[in-house]
Amino acid sequence: MTDEQTSQRDAIQQALNDPNVQKYLGMLRQAEGTAQYADPYRVAGGGRVTLPNLDQYQRVPWTFSDKSGKQDKSTAAGAYQFINDTWGEAQSALGLGDFSPRSQDMAAVWLLQRSGSLPDVMAGDFQSAVQKDNKTWASLP
């Protein structure tokens, strides 16, 4: 792991201890529809697939209809519905070796940091954070 990855991981792990970050992550799981499952970290395929293990991100393409009725495809998986490219970016930035709940939480916080919403989240200003994160998570208004 590089020094930059170690530094990033340390900052992300510190942020994960913040109660507002935990609340916001819970809200994201609700918004993404994964909180309703027994193990939201294993959800893929819009809830049609339960990932058998979390050793690594599993690209499970699935088809869905968007709000207009158009058919589309996704590789969204996990508690925060990471798509293949986004997971790859977070995994690389943080040196994540698996798709465990802790890795998924860290990747989600990294995305908050990348969007600039992490300070808002930590301050409890979720409304401002959502405005910055709605391009990352389509479920947000």
A tleap script that builds the chain and sets N, CA, C and O, in Angstrom:
source leaprc.protein.ff14SB
mol = sequence {
  NMET THR ASP GLU GLN THR SER GLN ARG ASP
  ALA ILE GLN GLN ALA LEU ASN ASP PRO ASN
  VAL GLN LYS TYR LEU GLY MET LEU ARG GLN
  ALA GLU GLY THR ALA GLN TYR ALA ASP PRO
  TYR ARG VAL ALA GLY GLY GLY ARG VAL THR
  LEU PRO ASN LEU ASP GLN TYR GLN ARG VAL
  PRO TRP THR PHE SER ASP LYS SER GLY LYS
  GLN ASP LYS SER THR ALA ALA GLY ALA TYR
  GLN PHE ILE ASN ASP THR TRP GLY GLU ALA
  GLN SER ALA LEU GLY LEU GLY ASP PHE SER
  PRO ARG SER GLN ASP MET ALA ALA VAL TRP
  LEU LEU GLN ARG SER GLY SER LEU PRO ASP
  VAL MET ALA GLY ASP PHE GLN SER ALA VAL
  GLN LYS ASP ASN LYS THR TRP ALA SER LEU
  CPRO
}
set mol.1.N position { 0.831 -1.170 0.000 }
set mol.1.CA position { 0.000 0.000 0.000 }
set mol.1.C position { 0.883 1.243 0.000 }
set mol.1.O position { 1.886 1.299 0.711 }
set mol.2.N position { 0.505 2.238 -0.799 }
set mol.2.CA position { 1.298 3.456 -0.892 }
set mol.2.C position { 1.040 4.353 0.321 }
set mol.2.O position { 0.075 4.160 1.060 }
set mol.3.N position { 1.922 5.336 0.509 }
set mol.3.CA position { 1.737 6.299 1.597 }
set mol.3.C position { 0.440 7.076 1.418 }
set mol.3.O position { -0.250 7.376 2.392 }
set mol.4.N position { 0.108 7.402 0.163 }
set mol.4.CA position { -1.128 8.141 -0.103 }
set mol.4.C position { -2.350 7.303 0.264 }
set mol.4.O position { -3.295 7.816 0.863 }
set mol.5.N position { -2.337 6.019 -0.089 }
set mol.5.CA position { -3.452 5.139 0.268 }
set mol.5.C position { -3.576 5.030 1.788 }
set mol.5.O position { -4.680 5.066 2.330 }
set mol.6.N position { -2.447 4.897 2.466 }
set mol.6.CA position { -2.456 4.792 3.929 }
set mol.6.C position { -3.026 6.061 4.549 }
set mol.6.O position { -3.826 5.994 5.482 }
set mol.7.N position { -2.620 7.204 4.038 }
set mol.7.CA position { -3.119 8.485 4.541 }
set mol.7.C position { -4.621 8.615 4.307 }
set mol.7.O position { -5.363 9.031 5.197 }
set mol.8.N position { -5.061 8.255 3.105 }
set mol.8.CA position { -6.490 8.287 2.775 }
set mol.8.C position { -7.277 7.364 3.705 }
set mol.8.O position { -8.313 7.751 4.246 }
set mol.9.N position { -6.780 6.155 3.883 }
set mol.9.CA position { -7.468 5.174 4.744 }
set mol.9.C position { -7.576 5.674 6.172 }
set mol.9.O position { -8.622 5.532 6.804 }
set mol.10.N position { -6.499 6.261 6.685 }
set mol.10.CA position { -6.525 6.776 8.057 }
set mol.10.C position { -7.599 7.849 8.217 }
set mol.10.O position { -8.344 7.847 9.197 }
set mol.11.N position { -7.675 8.761 7.256 }
set mol.11.CA position { -8.680 9.835 7.314 }
set mol.11.C position { -10.098 9.272 7.228 }
set mol.11.O position { -10.999 9.713 7.942 }
set mol.12.N position { -10.279 8.302 6.355 }
set mol.12.CA position { -11.601 7.681 6.183 }
set mol.12.C position { -11.989 6.924 7.454 }
set mol.12.O position { -13.131 7.021 7.904 }
set mol.13.N position { -11.064 6.180 8.031 }
set mol.13.CA position { -11.363 5.430 9.251 }
set mol.13.C position { -11.719 6.369 10.399 }
set mol.13.O position { -12.595 6.054 11.205 }
set mol.14.N position { -11.049 7.520 10.483 }
set mol.14.CA position { -11.394 8.520 11.499 }
set mol.14.C position { -12.814 9.010 11.286 }
set mol.14.O position { -13.592 9.107 12.235 }
set mol.15.N position { -13.155 9.322 10.028 }
set mol.15.CA position { -14.488 9.827 9.712 }
set mol.15.C position { -15.565 8.797 10.046 }
set mol.15.O position { -16.665 9.166 10.459 }
set mol.16.N position { -15.262 7.518 9.873 }
set mol.16.CA position { -16.240 6.465 10.173 }
set mol.16.C position { -16.633 6.423 11.650 }
set mol.16.O position { -17.680 5.876 11.996 }
set mol.17.N position { -15.812 6.990 12.508 }
set mol.17.CA position { -16.120 7.036 13.938 }
set mol.17.C position { -17.120 8.139 14.279 }
set mol.17.O position { -17.662 8.161 15.385 }
set mol.18.N position { -17.367 9.041 13.352 }
set mol.18.CA position { -18.260 10.174 13.593 }
set mol.18.C position { -19.722 9.705 13.560 }
set mol.18.O position { -20.128 9.045 12.603 }
set mol.19.N position { -20.513 10.032 14.581 }
set mol.19.CA position { -21.907 9.587 14.593 }
set mol.19.C position { -22.733 10.127 13.426 }
set mol.19.O position { -23.637 9.443 12.944 }
set mol.20.N position { -22.439 11.332 12.969 }
set mol.20.CA position { -23.181 11.873 11.820 }
set mol.20.C position { -22.846 11.115 10.541 }
set mol.20.O position { -23.709 10.947 9.679 }
set mol.21.N position { -21.625 10.666 10.410 }
set mol.21.CA position { -21.247 9.865 9.250 }
set mol.21.C position { -22.016 8.546 9.294 }
set mol.21.O position { -22.526 8.095 8.268 }
set mol.22.N position { -22.104 7.933 10.454 }
set mol.22.CA position { -22.850 6.685 10.581 }
set mol.22.C position { -24.331 6.880 10.241 }
set mol.22.O position { -24.933 6.035 9.578 }
set mol.23.N position { -24.914 7.990 10.694 }
set mol.23.CA position { -26.316 8.287 10.377 }
set mol.23.C position { -26.501 8.482 8.872 }
set mol.23.O position { -27.470 7.994 8.291 }
set mol.24.N position { -25.574 9.194 8.252 }
set mol.24.CA position { -25.684 9.469 6.821 }
set mol.24.C position { -25.540 8.174 6.014 }
set mol.24.O position { -26.264 7.963 5.041 }
set mol.25.N position { -24.615 7.322 6.414 }
set mol.25.CA position { -24.465 6.034 5.730 }
set mol.25.C position { -25.748 5.208 5.863 }
set mol.25.O position { -26.159 4.531 4.920 }
set mol.26.N position { -26.368 5.270 7.027 }
set mol.26.CA position { -27.646 4.581 7.212 }
set mol.26.C position { -28.718 5.136 6.287 }
set mol.26.O position { -29.512 4.379 5.729 }
set mol.27.N position { -28.744 6.455 6.123 }
set mol.27.CA position { -29.692 7.088 5.218 }
set mol.27.C position { -29.428 6.650 3.785 }
set mol.27.O position { -30.370 6.403 3.032 }
set mol.28.N position { -28.155 6.551 3.397 }
set mol.28.CA position { -27.822 6.102 2.041 }
set mol.28.C position { -28.302 4.671 1.805 }
set mol.28.O position { -28.830 4.365 0.736 }
set mol.29.N position { -28.124 3.797 2.789 }
set mol.29.CA position { -28.608 2.417 2.643 }
set mol.29.C position { -30.129 2.396 2.488 }
set mol.29.O position { -30.669 1.606 1.713 }
set mol.30.N position { -30.810 3.262 3.225 }
set mol.30.CA position { -32.268 3.366 3.078 }
set mol.30.C position { -32.618 3.851 1.672 }
set mol.30.O position { -33.458 3.257 0.995 }
set mol.31.N position { -31.972 4.931 1.237 }
set mol.31.CA position { -32.267 5.520 -0.074 }
set mol.31.C position { -31.984 4.539 -1.203 }
set mol.31.O position { -32.729 4.486 -2.182 }
set mol.32.N position { -30.919 3.769 -1.074 }
set mol.32.CA position { -30.548 2.812 -2.112 }
set mol.32.C position { -31.382 1.535 -2.053 }
set mol.32.O position { -31.283 0.682 -2.936 }
set mol.33.N position { -32.193 1.407 -1.025 }
set mol.33.CA position { -33.093 0.257 -0.924 }
set mol.33.C position { -32.463 -1.000 -0.370 }
set mol.33.O position { -33.079 -2.065 -0.403 }
set mol.34.N position { -31.247 -0.900 0.140 }
set mol.34.CA position { -30.574 -2.106 0.634 }
set mol.34.C position { -30.817 -2.350 2.113 }
set mol.34.O position { -30.630 -3.467 2.593 }
set mol.35.N position { -31.233 -1.317 2.845 }
set mol.35.CA position { -31.437 -1.452 4.290 }
set mol.35.C position { -32.549 -2.444 4.616 }
set mol.35.O position { -32.594 -2.977 5.725 }
set mol.36.N position { -33.434 -2.693 3.676 }
set mol.36.CA position { -34.556 -3.601 3.921 }
set mol.36.C position { -34.150 -5.078 3.931 }
set mol.36.O position { -34.940 -5.934 4.329 }
set mol.37.N position { -32.944 -5.372 3.503 }
set mol.37.CA position { -32.486 -6.759 3.423 }
set mol.37.C position { -31.735 -7.153 4.692 }
set mol.37.O position { -31.169 -6.306 5.383 }
set mol.38.N position { -31.739 -8.438 4.982 }
set mol.38.CA position { -31.070 -8.945 6.187 }
set mol.38.C position { -29.601 -8.550 6.222 }
set mol.38.O position { -29.074 -8.215 7.283 }
set mol.39.N position { -28.940 -8.585 5.077 }
set mol.39.CA position { -27.536 -8.175 4.985 }
set mol.39.C position { -27.383 -7.249 3.787 }
set mol.39.O position { -27.136 -7.712 2.674 }
set mol.40.N position { -27.528 -5.943 4.005 }
set mol.40.CA position { -27.470 -5.001 2.884 }
set mol.40.C position { -26.137 -5.015 2.135 }
set mol.40.O position { -26.071 -4.590 0.982 }
set mol.41.N position { -25.094 -5.495 2.772 }
set mol.41.CA position { -23.774 -5.517 2.145 }
set mol.41.C position { -23.652 -6.610 1.077 }
set mol.41.O position { -22.702 -6.610 0.294 }
set mol.42.N position { -24.603 -7.528 1.045 }
set mol.42.CA position { -24.578 -8.639 0.080 }
set mol.42.C position { -25.595 -8.479 -1.051 }
set mol.42.O position { -25.764 -9.392 -1.860 }
set mol.43.N position { -26.275 -7.329 -1.119 }
set mol.43.CA position { -27.337 -7.111 -2.101 }
set mol.43.C position { -26.756 -6.758 -3.466 }
set mol.43.O position { -25.858 -5.923 -3.573 }
set mol.44.N position { -27.273 -7.394 -4.493 }
set mol.44.CA position { -26.927 -7.057 -5.887 }
set mol.44.C position { -28.165 -7.316 -6.737 }
set mol.44.O position { -29.135 -7.923 -6.284 }
set mol.45.N position { -28.110 -6.848 -7.962 }
set mol.45.CA position { -29.207 -7.123 -8.890 }
set mol.45.C position { -30.533 -6.566 -8.439 }
set mol.45.O position { -31.572 -7.189 -8.655 }
set mol.46.N position { -30.516 -5.386 -7.805 }
set mol.46.CA position { -31.756 -4.799 -7.346 }
set mol.46.C position { -32.453 -5.631 -6.291 }
set mol.46.O position { -33.675 -5.573 -6.149 }
set mol.47.N position { -31.675 -6.407 -5.550 }
set mol.47.CA position { -32.224 -7.259 -4.512 }
set mol.47.C position { -32.539 -8.668 -4.977 }
set mol.47.O position { -32.944 -9.517 -4.184 }
set mol.48.N position { -32.350 -8.915 -6.272 }
set mol.48.CA position { -32.640 -10.255 -6.808 }
set mol.48.C position { -31.503 -11.231 -6.558 }
set mol.48.O position { -31.681 -12.443 -6.677 }
set mol.49.N position { -30.325 -10.700 -6.208 }
set mol.49.CA position { -29.143 -11.544 -6.010 }
set mol.49.C position { -28.558 -11.262 -4.627 }
set mol.49.O position { -28.426 -10.107 -4.221 }
set mol.50.N position { -28.212 -12.328 -3.914 }
set mol.50.CA position { -27.463 -12.207 -2.666 }
set mol.50.C position { -26.050 -12.674 -2.968 }
set mol.50.O position { -25.839 -13.812 -3.387 }
set mol.51.N position { -25.086 -11.792 -2.755 }
set mol.51.CA position { -23.692 -12.154 -3.035 }
set mol.51.C position { -23.257 -13.275 -2.085 }
set mol.51.O position { -23.415 -13.150 -0.871 }
set mol.52.N position { -22.712 -14.366 -2.628 }
set mol.52.CA position { -22.345 -15.513 -1.794 }
set mol.52.C position { -21.155 -15.242 -0.881 }
set mol.52.O position { -21.050 -15.837 0.192 }
set mol.53.N position { -20.266 -14.358 -1.293 }
set mol.53.CA position { -19.135 -14.000 -0.438 }
set mol.53.C position { -18.721 -12.568 -0.746 }
set mol.53.O position { -19.100 -11.997 -1.769 }
set mol.54.N position { -17.944 -12.010 0.154 }
set mol.54.CA position { -17.516 -10.614 0.007 }
set mol.54.C position { -16.001 -10.512 -0.114 }
set mol.54.O position { -15.399 -9.511 0.273 }
set mol.55.N position { -15.393 -11.571 -0.660 }
set mol.55.CA position { -13.948 -11.570 -0.858 }
set mol.55.C position { -13.518 -10.488 -1.834 }
set mol.55.O position { -12.433 -9.921 -1.706 }
set mol.56.N position { -14.375 -10.204 -2.809 }
set mol.56.CA position { -14.091 -9.163 -3.798 }
set mol.56.C position { -15.398 -8.680 -4.396 }
set mol.56.O position { -16.420 -9.361 -4.312 }
set mol.57.N position { -15.359 -7.494 -5.005 }
set mol.57.CA position { -16.532 -6.970 -5.694 }
set mol.57.C position { -16.900 -7.941 -6.809 }
set mol.57.O position { -16.043 -8.368 -7.583 }
set mol.58.N position { -18.171 -8.280 -6.883 }
set mol.58.CA position { -18.632 -9.202 -7.919 }
set mol.58.C position { -19.504 -8.436 -8.899 }
set mol.58.O position { -20.555 -7.906 -8.537 }
set mol.59.N position { -19.064 -8.387 -10.114 }
set mol.59.CA position { -19.798 -7.696 -11.162 }
set mol.59.C position { -20.937 -8.599 -11.615 }
set mol.59.O position { -20.727 -9.573 -12.337 }
set mol.60.N position { -22.153 -8.256 -11.177 }
set mol.60.CA position { -23.339 -9.035 -11.502 }
set mol.60.C position { -24.272 -8.130 -12.317 }
set mol.60.O position { -25.134 -7.461 -11.748 }
set mol.61.N position { -24.102 -8.106 -13.653 }
set mol.61.CA position { -24.952 -7.219 -14.455 }
set mol.61.C position { -26.421 -7.641 -14.392 }
set mol.61.O position { -26.741 -8.829 -14.434 }
set mol.62.N position { -27.293 -6.661 -14.293 }
set mol.62.CA position { -28.720 -6.925 -14.261 }
set mol.62.C position { -29.462 -5.832 -15.013 }
set mol.62.O position { -28.973 -4.710 -15.146 }
set mol.63.N position { -30.641 -6.170 -15.499 }
set mol.63.CA position { -31.452 -5.256 -16.289 }
set mol.63.C position { -32.586 -4.703 -15.431 }
set mol.63.O position { -33.173 -5.413 -14.614 }
set mol.64.N position { -32.881 -3.424 -15.635 }
set mol.64.CA position { -33.981 -2.792 -14.917 }
set mol.64.C position { -34.642 -1.765 -15.821 }
set mol.64.O position { -34.099 -1.393 -16.861 }
set mol.65.N position { -35.804 -1.318 -15.417 }
set mol.65.CA position { -36.510 -0.253 -16.140 }
set mol.65.C position { -36.335 1.050 -15.376 }
set mol.65.O position { -36.580 1.099 -14.171 }
set mol.66.N position { -35.910 2.112 -16.071 }
set mol.66.CA position { -35.782 3.401 -15.401 }
set mol.66.C position { -37.166 4.034 -15.247 }
set mol.66.O position { -38.172 3.430 -15.621 }
set mol.67.N position { -37.217 5.250 -14.697 }
set mol.67.CA position { -38.491 5.902 -14.407 }
set mol.67.C position { -39.337 6.141 -15.655 }
set mol.67.O position { -40.561 6.236 -15.565 }
set mol.68.N position { -38.692 6.238 -16.819 }
set mol.68.CA position { -39.441 6.454 -18.058 }
set mol.68.C position { -39.877 5.135 -18.707 }
set mol.68.O position { -40.588 5.137 -19.712 }
set mol.69.N position { -39.447 4.017 -18.126 }
set mol.69.CA position { -39.786 2.701 -18.667 }
set mol.69.C position { -38.726 2.122 -19.583 }
set mol.69.O position { -38.860 0.995 -20.060 }
set mol.70.N position { -37.666 2.892 -19.831 }
set mol.70.CA position { -36.571 2.433 -20.691 }
set mol.70.C position { -35.756 1.357 -19.974 }
set mol.70.O position { -35.463 1.479 -18.784 }
set mol.71.N position { -35.395 0.308 -20.706 }
set mol.71.CA position { -34.559 -0.762 -20.161 }
set mol.71.C position { -33.111 -0.290 -20.072 }
set mol.71.O position { -32.594 0.341 -20.995 }
set mol.72.N position { -32.473 -0.597 -18.968 }
set mol.72.CA position { -31.075 -0.228 -18.761 }
set mol.72.C position { -30.395 -1.370 -18.020 }
set mol.72.O position { -31.056 -2.300 -17.559 }
set mol.73.N position { -29.076 -1.298 -17.907 }
set mol.73.CA position { -28.307 -2.324 -17.191 }
set mol.73.C position { -27.485 -1.662 -16.094 }
set mol.73.O position { -27.138 -0.484 -16.180 }
set mol.74.N position { -27.184 -2.437 -15.068 }
set mol.74.CA position { -26.382 -1.946 -13.956 }
set mol.74.C position { -25.537 -3.083 -13.390 }
set mol.74.O position { -25.852 -4.262 -13.556 }
set mol.75.N position { -24.466 -2.698 -12.724 }
set mol.75.CA position { -23.639 -3.651 -11.981 }
set mol.75.C position { -23.660 -3.295 -10.491 }
set mol.75.O position { -22.781 -3.712 -9.735 }
set mol.76.N position { -24.669 -2.519 -10.074 }
set mol.76.CA position { -24.749 -2.049 -8.695 }
set mol.76.C position { -24.784 -3.212 -7.710 }
set mol.76.O position { -25.531 -4.176 -7.877 }
set mol.77.N position { -23.950 -3.090 -6.677 }
set mol.77.CA position { -23.866 -4.146 -5.665 }
set mol.77.C position { -23.452 -3.550 -4.327 }
set mol.77.O position { -22.807 -2.504 -4.258 }
set mol.78.N position { -23.841 -4.244 -3.275 }
set mol.78.CA position { -23.446 -3.846 -1.937 }
set mol.78.C position { -24.415 -2.860 -1.301 }
set mol.78.O position { -25.404 -2.453 -1.911 }
set mol.79.N position { -24.116 -2.490 -0.079 }
set mol.79.CA position { -24.986 -1.625 0.704 }
set mol.79.C position { -25.221 -0.276 0.053 }
set mol.79.O position { -26.286 0.316 0.221 }
set mol.80.N position { -24.232 0.219 -0.694 }
set mol.80.CA position { -24.321 1.544 -1.301 }
set mol.80.C position { -24.447 1.459 -2.816 }
set mol.80.O position { -24.301 2.457 -3.522 }
set mol.81.N position { -24.720 0.255 -3.303 }
set mol.81.CA position { -24.948 -0.002 -4.715 }
set mol.81.C position { -23.830 0.553 -5.606 }
set mol.81.O position { -24.073 1.338 -6.522 }
set mol.82.N position { -22.620 0.128 -5.313 }
set mol.82.CA position { -21.453 0.517 -6.102 }
set mol.82.C position { -21.552 -0.084 -7.494 }
set mol.82.O position { -21.874 -1.262 -7.652 }
set mol.83.N position { -21.277 0.729 -8.496 }
set mol.83.CA position { -21.140 0.189 -9.846 }
set mol.83.C position { -19.671 -0.126 -10.071 }
set mol.83.O position { -18.801 0.347 -9.339 }
set mol.84.N position { -19.408 -0.923 -11.081 }
set mol.84.CA position { -18.066 -1.435 -11.338 }
set mol.84.C position { -16.999 -0.333 -11.334 }
set mol.84.O position { -15.999 -0.439 -10.624 }
set mol.85.N position { -17.210 0.711 -12.118 }
set mol.85.CA position { -16.189 1.770 -12.235 }
set mol.85.C position { -15.970 2.496 -10.914 }
set mol.85.O position { -14.831 2.752 -10.524 }
set mol.86.N position { -17.058 2.828 -10.225 }
set mol.86.CA position { -16.938 3.567 -8.966 }
set mol.86.C position { -16.232 2.727 -7.915 }
set mol.86.O position { -15.380 3.230 -7.182 }
set mol.87.N position { -16.586 1.434 -7.837 }
set mol.87.CA position { -15.908 0.575 -6.881 }
set mol.87.C position { -14.419 0.504 -7.210 }
set mol.87.O position { -13.582 0.574 -6.310 }
set mol.88.N position { -14.088 0.368 -8.474 }
set mol.88.CA position { -12.682 0.292 -8.880 }
set mol.88.C position { -11.893 1.524 -8.474 }
set mol.88.O position { -10.748 1.412 -8.036 }
set mol.89.N position { -12.499 2.704 -8.615 }
set mol.89.CA position { -11.822 3.946 -8.219 }
set mol.89.C position { -11.572 3.979 -6.711 }
set mol.89.O position { -10.472 4.299 -6.262 }
set mol.90.N position { -12.604 3.645 -5.939 }
set mol.90.CA position { -12.467 3.664 -4.478 }
set mol.90.C position { -11.474 2.597 -4.008 }
set mol.90.O position { -10.645 2.847 -3.133 }
set mol.91.N position { -11.571 1.423 -4.594 }
set mol.91.CA position { -10.668 0.327 -4.227 }
set mol.91.C position { -9.216 0.721 -4.467 }
set mol.91.O position { -8.346 0.470 -3.634 }
set mol.92.N position { -8.969 1.338 -5.610 }
set mol.92.CA position { -7.619 1.762 -5.942 }
set mol.92.C position { -7.133 2.882 -5.020 }
set mol.92.O position { -5.998 2.847 -4.543 }
set mol.93.N position { -7.981 3.862 -4.772 }
set mol.93.CA position { -7.589 5.000 -3.936 }
set mol.93.C position { -7.263 4.583 -2.508 }
set mol.93.O position { -6.376 5.157 -1.876 }
set mol.94.N position { -7.980 3.583 -2.000 }
set mol.94.CA position { -7.822 3.187 -0.602 }
set mol.94.C position { -7.057 1.884 -0.411 }
set mol.94.O position { -6.771 1.495 0.721 }
set mol.95.N position { -6.725 1.208 -1.506 }
set mol.95.CA position { -6.028 -0.068 -1.399 }
set mol.95.C position { -6.888 -1.135 -0.744 }
set mol.95.O position { -6.393 -1.933 0.052 }
set mol.96.N position { -8.173 -1.152 -1.073 }
set mol.96.CA position { -9.094 -2.125 -0.474 }
set mol.96.C position { -8.883 -3.496 -1.086 }
set mol.96.O position { -8.785 -3.632 -2.305 }
set mol.97.N position { -8.813 -4.511 -0.239 }
set mol.97.CA position { -8.536 -5.858 -0.720 }
set mol.97.C position { -9.741 -6.764 -0.799 }
set mol.97.O position { -9.641 -7.892 -1.282 }
set mol.98.N position { -10.898 -6.278 -0.323 }
set mol.98.CA position { -12.095 -7.113 -0.349 }
set mol.98.C position { -13.324 -6.220 -0.481 }
set mol.98.O position { -13.205 -5.006 -0.642 }
set mol.99.N position { -14.496 -6.827 -0.411 }
set mol.99.CA position { -15.770 -6.122 -0.519 }
set mol.99.C position { -16.541 -6.254 0.802 }
set mol.99.O position { -17.772 -6.253 0.818 }
set mol.100.N position { -15.800 -6.366 1.896 }
set mol.100.CA position { -16.386 -6.537 3.220 }
set mol.100.C position { -17.219 -5.308 3.606 }
set mol.100.O position { -17.083 -4.250 2.992 }
set mol.101.N position { -18.076 -5.446 4.615 }
set mol.101.CA position { -18.824 -4.279 5.078 }
set mol.101.C position { -17.921 -3.090 5.412 }
set mol.101.O position { -18.240 -1.951 5.068 }
set mol.102.N position { -16.812 -3.348 6.073 }
set mol.102.CA position { -15.892 -2.248 6.425 }
set mol.102.C position { -15.346 -1.585 5.163 }
set mol.102.O position { -15.274 -0.358 5.097 }
set mol.103.N position { -14.961 -2.377 4.160 }
set mol.103.CA position { -14.454 -1.812 2.905 }
set mol.103.C position { -15.540 -1.014 2.189 }
set mol.103.O position { -15.269 0.056 1.644 }
set mol.104.N position { -16.772 -1.532 2.188 }
set mol.104.CA position { -17.864 -0.805 1.548 }
set mol.104.C position { -18.124 0.518 2.268 }
set mol.104.O position { -18.328 1.543 1.617 }
set mol.105.N position { -18.119 0.509 3.597 }
set mol.105.CA position { -18.306 1.747 4.349 }
set mol.105.C position { -17.191 2.739 4.044 }
set mol.105.O position { -17.442 3.928 3.847 }
set mol.106.N position { -15.964 2.243 4.008 }
set mol.106.CA position { -14.826 3.130 3.714 }
set mol.106.C position { -14.954 3.718 2.312 }
set mol.106.O position { -14.702 4.907 2.115 }
set mol.107.N position { -15.340 2.906 1.347 }
set mol.107.CA position { -15.497 3.386 -0.026 }
set mol.107.C position { -16.604 4.434 -0.110 }
set mol.107.O position { -16.467 5.420 -0.833 }
set mol.108.N position { -17.690 4.231 0.620 }
set mol.108.CA position { -18.784 5.209 0.612 }
set mol.108.C position { -18.311 6.539 1.195 }
set mol.108.O position { -18.627 7.600 0.659 }
set mol.109.N position { -17.556 6.483 2.290 }
set mol.109.CA position { -17.036 7.722 2.886 }
set mol.109.C position { -16.034 8.382 1.944 }
set mol.109.O position { -15.980 9.609 1.860 }
set mol.110.N position { -15.248 7.588 1.241 }
set mol.110.CA position { -14.319 8.148 0.245 }
set mol.110.C position { -15.102 8.907 -0.823 }
set mol.110.O position { -14.676 9.975 -1.263 }
set mol.111.N position { -16.242 8.362 -1.243 }
set mol.111.CA position { -17.071 9.051 -2.228 }
set mol.111.C position { -17.630 10.355 -1.656 }
set mol.111.O position { -17.754 11.340 -2.384 }
set mol.112.N position { -17.966 10.375 -0.369 }
set mol.112.CA position { -18.408 11.616 0.267 }
set mol.112.C position { -17.283 12.647 0.262 }
set mol.112.O position { -17.502 13.831 0.006 }
set mol.113.N position { -16.098 12.174 0.545 }
set mol.113.CA position { -14.926 13.058 0.535 }
set mol.113.C position { -14.698 13.599 -0.873 }
set mol.113.O position { -14.429 14.787 -1.052 }
set mol.114.N position { -14.805 12.731 -1.860 }
set mol.114.CA position { -14.564 13.133 -3.249 }
set mol.114.C position { -15.589 14.164 -3.721 }
set mol.114.O position { -15.250 15.087 -4.462 }
set mol.115.N position { -16.837 14.007 -3.294 }
set mol.115.CA position { -17.884 14.939 -3.721 }
set mol.115.C position { -17.834 16.258 -2.957 }
set mol.115.O position { -18.482 17.229 -3.349 }
set mol.116.N position { -17.075 16.294 -1.878 }
set mol.116.CA position { -16.991 17.503 -1.055 }
set mol.116.C position { -18.054 17.577 0.023 }
set mol.116.O position { -18.174 18.598 0.699 }
set mol.117.N position { -18.833 16.508 0.198 }
set mol.117.CA position { -19.916 16.538 1.176 }
set mol.117.C position { -19.505 16.097 2.584 }
set mol.117.O position { -20.255 16.316 3.535 }
set mol.118.N position { -18.342 15.486 2.730 }
set mol.118.CA position { -17.965 14.935 4.031 }
set mol.118.C position { -17.977 15.988 5.152 }
set mol.118.O position { -18.482 15.695 6.235 }
set mol.119.N position { -17.445 17.192 4.938 }
set mol.119.CA position { -17.536 18.195 6.017 }
set mol.119.C position { -18.985 18.531 6.386 }
set mol.119.O position { -19.296 18.742 7.559 }
set mol.120.N position { -19.872 18.580 5.378 }
set mol.120.CA position { -21.289 18.840 5.648 }
set mol.120.C position { -21.883 17.709 6.481 }
set mol.120.O position { -22.607 17.953 7.446 }
set mol.121.N position { -21.572 16.475 6.105 }
set mol.121.CA position { -22.082 15.313 6.832 }
set mol.121.C position { -21.619 15.368 8.282 }
set mol.121.O position { -22.418 15.184 9.199 }
set mol.122.N position { -20.350 15.618 8.485 }
set mol.122.CA position { -19.804 15.636 9.841 }
set mol.122.C position { -20.407 16.768 10.671 }
set mol.122.O position { -20.515 16.651 11.892 }
set mol.123.N position { -20.799 17.858 10.017 }
set mol.123.CA position { -21.435 18.985 10.709 }
set mol.123.C position { -22.936 18.757 10.907 }
set mol.123.O position { -23.606 19.562 11.553 }
set mol.124.N position { -23.464 17.661 10.352 }
set mol.124.CA position { -24.881 17.368 10.480 }
set mol.124.C position { -25.757 18.090 9.471 }
set mol.124.O position { -26.980 18.094 9.608 }
set mol.125.N position { -25.152 18.699 8.461 }
set mol.125.CA position { -25.900 19.413 7.419 }
set mol.125.C position { -26.161 18.455 6.261 }
set mol.125.O position { -25.530 18.542 5.208 }
set mol.126.N position { -27.103 17.542 6.478 }
set mol.126.CA position { -27.381 16.507 5.485 }
set mol.126.C position { -28.008 17.082 4.225 }
set mol.126.O position { -27.803 16.547 3.136 }
set mol.127.N position { -28.762 18.156 4.354 }
set mol.127.CA position { -29.393 18.755 3.174 }
set mol.127.C position { -28.330 19.225 2.180 }
set mol.127.O position { -28.452 18.971 0.981 }
set mol.128.N position { -27.300 19.899 2.659 }
set mol.128.CA position { -26.205 20.331 1.773 }
set mol.128.C position { -25.453 19.132 1.221 }
set mol.128.O position { -25.065 19.117 0.053 }
set mol.129.N position { -25.249 18.134 2.058 }
set mol.129.CA position { -24.531 16.934 1.620 }
set mol.129.C position { -25.283 16.235 0.499 }
set mol.129.O position { -24.680 15.826 -0.493 }
set mol.130.N position { -26.595 16.094 0.649 }
set mol.130.CA position { -27.396 15.419 -0.373 }
set mol.130.C position { -27.281 16.149 -1.704 }
set mol.130.O position { -27.211 15.507 -2.753 }
set mol.131.N position { -27.260 17.466 -1.682 }
set mol.131.CA position { -27.122 18.242 -2.921 }
set mol.131.C position { -25.802 17.939 -3.626 }
set mol.131.O position { -25.727 17.996 -4.853 }
set mol.132.N position { -24.770 17.621 -2.862 }
set mol.132.CA position { -23.463 17.300 -3.441 }
set mol.132.C position { -23.353 15.832 -3.848 }
set mol.132.O position { -22.554 15.481 -4.716 }
set mol.133.N position { -24.156 14.983 -3.222 }
set mol.133.CA position { -24.045 13.541 -3.452 }
set mol.133.C position { -25.076 12.976 -4.421 }
set mol.133.O position { -25.021 11.793 -4.755 }
set mol.134.N position { -26.008 13.796 -4.875 }
set mol.134.CA position { -27.077 13.259 -5.725 }
set mol.134.C position { -26.616 12.876 -7.116 }
set mol.134.O position { -27.377 12.262 -7.865 }
set mol.135.N position { -25.407 13.217 -7.479 }
set mol.135.CA position { -24.853 12.751 -8.765 }
set mol.135.C position { -24.151 11.389 -8.583 }
set mol.135.O position { -23.961 10.643 -9.544 }
set mol.136.N position { -23.779 11.092 -7.354 }
set mol.136.CA position { -23.149 9.805 -7.057 }
set mol.136.C position { -24.204 8.738 -6.800 }
set mol.136.O position { -24.091 7.614 -7.289 }
set mol.137.N position { -25.227 9.091 -6.033 }
set mol.137.CA position { -26.302 8.152 -5.706 }
set mol.137.C position { -27.594 8.654 -6.343 }
set mol.137.O position { -28.157 9.663 -5.918 }
set mol.138.N position { -28.049 7.947 -7.352 }
set mol.138.CA position { -29.245 8.352 -8.103 }
set mol.138.C position { -30.498 8.357 -7.245 }
set mol.138.O position { -31.483 8.996 -7.613 }
set mol.139.N position { -30.490 7.672 -6.127 }
set mol.139.CA position { -31.662 7.606 -5.256 }
set mol.139.C position { -31.864 8.901 -4.480 }
set mol.139.O position { -32.935 9.112 -3.912 }
set mol.140.N position { -30.869 9.765 -4.444 }
set mol.140.CA position { -30.989 11.021 -3.687 }
set mol.140.C position { -31.675 12.080 -4.546 }
set mol.140.O position { -31.483 12.137 -5.760 }
set mol.141.N position { -32.487 12.925 -3.881 }
set mol.141.CA position { -33.187 13.973 -4.672 }
set mol.141.C position { -32.224 15.014 -5.219 }
set mol.141.O position { -32.647 15.951 -5.897 }
savepdb mol mol.pdb
quit
